[in-house]
């Protein structure tokens, strides 16, 4: 590890960044160093400007990717190297209001029923029925299941926040049957070597195979299970404030997106609008 990288990592530790955030920031800085084939410490502000232009014009990186590059490189120059460069304020990833894909409850049931992977099936079932992120579901440990209180403890979610999520009875039955068969420890869903949690790629591949076998034409991913969970709760009358807490969203604006994809809400709106305009 170079002295600059080590200093940057130490600074991120002091800021309390999670290990995942540290990895993303270091990777962004490595991308800059690879582009110019020298230490970022020797890169000028004009060269930094050209690098971001290359990301936008040539590579056409996604908004989320550009945001990671900007955040990581900004941290290096402003915090670690103490360089207040205006170009870092000039870069602005373009916002896009993209609606999430949502599966109907019947589609969720069918999708989970065709899953064949012995570990991925209970894991993905838990991810849906508790509204978890992929990393949260894969990283669960056996003690996170509280059978007496029917709660699931999600530890160190996004932003380092812990939260409790209601554990459905049927989901507990499925997980209990799986546990009796596999006896996992300490990871609830271990990988093939049982030395760590199941890999994200393993879950994504299992989901993709089940999606193709199910015949569902939607462009869904594992994260679609979380979107569907939130939408189904909203359809059944659960308030956005409660859903925000269950999902671990810091901002209510993030949760509010589900009001645009809920058929019951849009259906009721259509009925109202048709009634209002009937006399035109």
C-alpha positions in Angstrom: 0.0 0.0 0.0 1.4 3.4 -1.0 1.8 6.1 1.6 -0.9 8.2 -0.1 -3.4 5.4 -0.1 -2.6 4.5 3.5 -3.1 8.1 4.5 -6.4 8.3 2.7 -7.7 5.1 4.3 -6.7 6.4 7.7 -8.6 9.6 7.0 -11.7 7.6 6.0 -11.4 5.6 9.3 -11.4 8.8 11.2 -14.5 9.9 9.4 -16.2 6.7 10.3 -16.7 5.4 6.7 -17.8 1.8 6.3 -15.4 -0.7 4.7 -17.6 -0.8 1.6 -17.4 3.0 1.2 -13.7 2.9 1.7 -13.3 0.3 -1.0 -15.4 2.3 -3.4 -13.4 5.5 -2.8 -10.1 3.8 -3.1 -11.2 2.1 -6.3 -12.2 5.5 -7.8 -8.8 7.0 -7.0 -7.1 3.9 -8.5 -9.1 4.6 -11.7 -7.6 8.1 -11.8 -4.1 6.8 -11.2 -4.5 4.1 -13.9 -5.7 6.7 -16.4 -2.7 8.9 -16.0 -0.3 6.1 -15.0 1.1 8.0 -12.1 0.3 9.0 -8.5 -2.9 11.2 -8.2 -0.8 13.5 -6.0 1.0 14.5 -9.2 -2.2 15.1 -11.2 -3.0 18.7 -11.9 -6.5 20.3 -11.7 -6.7 20.6 -15.5 -5.8 16.9 -15.8 -8.5 16.1 -13.3 -11.0 18.1 -15.4 -10.1 16.1 -18.5 -10.5 12.8 -16.6 -14.0 13.7 -15.6 -14.8 14.7 -19.2 -13.5 11.3 -20.4 -15.8 9.6 -17.9 -18.8 11.5 -19.2 -18.1 11.8 -22.9 -16.1 8.7 -23.7 -17.2 6.1 -21.2 -20.7 7.4 -20.7 -20.6 6.1 -17.1 -23.9 5.9 -15.2 -24.9 8.6 -12.7 -24.2 6.3 -9.7 -20.7 5.5 -11.1 -19.8 9.1 -11.7 -21.0 10.0 -8.2 -18.7 7.4 -6.7 -15.7 8.7 -8.7 -16.5 12.3 -7.7 -17.0 11.4 -4.0 -13.8 9.3 -3.8 -11.6 11.7 -5.7 -13.0 14.7 -3.8 -12.2 13.1 -0.5 -8.6 12.5 -1.6 -7.9 16.0 -2.8 -9.9 18.0 -0.3 -9.4 15.9 2.9 -6.2 14.0 2.5 -4.2 16.4 0.2 -5.9 19.6 1.4 -6.5 20.9 -2.2 -9.6 23.0 -2.6 -10.0 22.7 -6.4 -13.0 24.4 -8.1 -13.3 21.7 -10.7 -14.7 19.3 -8.0 -17.6 21.7 -7.6 -18.1 21.8 -11.4 -18.8 18.1 -11.8 -22.6 17.4 -11.3 -23.9 13.9 -12.0 -27.2 14.3 -14.0 -30.2 13.3 -12.0 -32.8 10.9 -13.4 -36.1 10.1 -11.8 -36.3 6.4 -12.7 -39.2 4.3 -11.4 -38.4 0.9 -9.9 -39.6 -2.3 -11.4 -42.2 -4.0 -9.2 -43.4 -7.6 -9.2 -47.0 -8.5 -8.3 -47.5 -10.8 -5.3 -48.4 -13.7 -7.6 -45.2 -13.2 -9.6 -43.2 -13.2 -6.4 -44.7 -16.5 -5.3 -44.1 -18.1 -8.7 -40.6 -16.8 -8.9 -39.6 -18.1 -5.5 -41.3 -21.5 -6.2 -39.0 -22.2 -9.2 -35.8 -21.4 -7.3 -33.7 -24.5 -6.9 -30.6 -23.3 -5.1 -30.9 -24.7 -1.6 -29.4 -21.6 0.1 -30.4 -18.9 -2.3 -34.1 -19.9 -2.1 -34.6 -19.2 1.7 -32.3 -16.2 1.5 -34.2 -14.5 -1.3 -37.5 -15.4 0.4 -36.2 -13.6 3.5 -35.0 -10.6 1.4 -38.5 -10.1 0.0 -40.5 -10.8 3.1 -38.4 -8.4 5.2 -37.6 -5.8 2.5 -33.8 -6.2 2.7 -31.0 -5.0 0.5 -28.9 -7.8 -1.1 -25.9 -7.3 1.2 -28.2 -7.2 4.3 -29.8 -10.5 3.4 -26.5 -12.2 2.5 -24.8 -11.0 5.6 -27.3 -12.3 8.2 -26.2 -14.4 11.0 -28.2 -17.0 13.0 -28.5 -14.8 16.1 -30.2 -12.1 14.0 -33.4 -14.2 14.0 -35.4 -13.4 17.2 -38.1 -16.1 17.3 -39.6 -14.9 20.6 -40.2 -11.4 19.4 -40.7 -12.4 15.7 -38.2 -9.8 14.7 -35.2 -9.8 12.3 -32.2 -7.6 13.3 -30.5 -5.9 10.4 -27.1 -4.9 11.5 -24.9 -2.2 9.9 -27.3 -1.4 7.0 -26.7 1.5 4.6 -25.1 4.3 6.5 -24.1 2.0 9.3 -27.6 2.0 10.8 -29.2 -1.0 12.6 -32.9 -1.6 12.5 -35.6 -4.2 13.4 -37.9 -5.7 10.8 -41.0 -7.8 11.5 -40.4 -11.4 10.7 -43.5 -13.1 9.1 -44.5 -16.5 10.6 -44.4 -18.3 7.2 -40.9 -16.9 6.6 -39.7 -18.2 9.9 -41.1 -21.6 9.1 -39.1 -21.6 5.8 -35.9 -20.5 7.5 -36.4 -23.0 10.3 -36.8 -25.9 7.9 -33.7 -24.7 6.0 -31.7 -24.4 9.3 -32.7 -27.9 10.5 -31.5 -29.3 7.2 -28.3 -27.3 6.8 -27.4 -26.3 10.4 -25.5 -23.2 9.3 -23.3 -21.4 11.8 -22.6 -18.5 12.3 -23.7 -17.2 8.9 -27.4 -17.9 8.3 -26.7 -18.3 4.5 -23.1 -19.4 4.1 -21.1 -19.9 0.9 -20.0 -23.3 -0.4 -16.9 -23.3 2.0 -19.0 -22.2 5.0 -16.2 -19.7 5.8 -18.2 -16.7 4.9 -21.7 -15.5 3.8 -23.2 -16.5 0.4 -21.8 -14.4 -2.4 -23.8 -11.6 -4.0 -23.1 -13.1 -7.5 -24.5 -16.5 -6.4 -27.7 -14.8 -5.3 -28.0 -12.7 -8.5 -27.4 -15.7 -10.7 -29.9 -17.9 -8.9 -32.5 -15.1 -9.1 -31.7 -14.6 -12.8 -32.2 -18.3 -13.6 -35.5 -18.4 -11.7 -36.7 -15.3 -13.5 -36.0 -16.8 -16.9 -37.6 -20.1 -15.9 -40.7 -18.3 -14.5 -41.4 -16.6 -17.9 -41.7 -13.2 -16.2 -40.8 -10.6 -18.8 -40.0 -7.7 -16.5 -36.3 -6.5 -16.1 -36.2 -7.5 -12.5 -33.2 -8.0 -10.2 -32.7 -9.1 -6.5 -33.3 -5.4 -5.5 -36.8 -5.7 -7.2 -37.8 -7.9 -4.3 -37.2 -4.9 -1.9 -39.1 -2.6 -4.2 -42.0 -5.0 -4.4 -42.1 -5.5 -0.6 -42.4 -1.7 -0.1 -45.1 -1.4 -2.8 -47.2 -4.3 -1.4 -47.1 -2.8 2.1 -48.3 0.6 0.7 -51.1 -1.2 -1.1 -52.2 -2.7 2.1 -52.5 0.6 3.9 -49.1 0.8 5.7 -48.0 4.4 6.0 -45.0 5.8 4.2 -43.4 6.8 7.5 -43.5 3.2 8.7 -42.2 1.8 5.4 -39.4 4.3 5.6 -38.3 2.9 9.0 -38.6 -0.7 7.7 -36.5 -0.1 4.7 -33.9 2.0 6.6 -34.3 5.1 4.4 -32.8 8.2 5.8 -35.0 10.5 3.8 -38.8 10.2 3.3 -38.3 11.4 -0.3 -36.6 8.1 -1.1 -39.6 6.2 0.2 -42.2 8.5 -1.5 -41.2 7.0 -5.0 -43.5 4.0 -4.2 -46.6 6.2 -4.5 -45.9 6.4 -8.2 -45.9 2.7 -8.8 -48.8 1.5 -6.6 -51.6 0.2 -8.8 -54.3 0.7 -6.1 -53.3 4.4 -5.7 -53.1 5.1 -9.4 -56.3 3.1 -9.9 -58.2 5.1 -7.4 -56.9 8.3 -8.9 -58.0 7.2 -12.4 -61.5 6.6 -11.0 -61.7 10.0 -9.4 -60.4 11.8 -12.5 -62.9 9.9 -14.7 -65.8 10.9 -12.4 -64.7 14.6 -12.4 -64.4 14.8 -16.1 -67.5 12.8 -17.1 -69.6 15.9 -17.6 -67.2 17.6 -20.0 
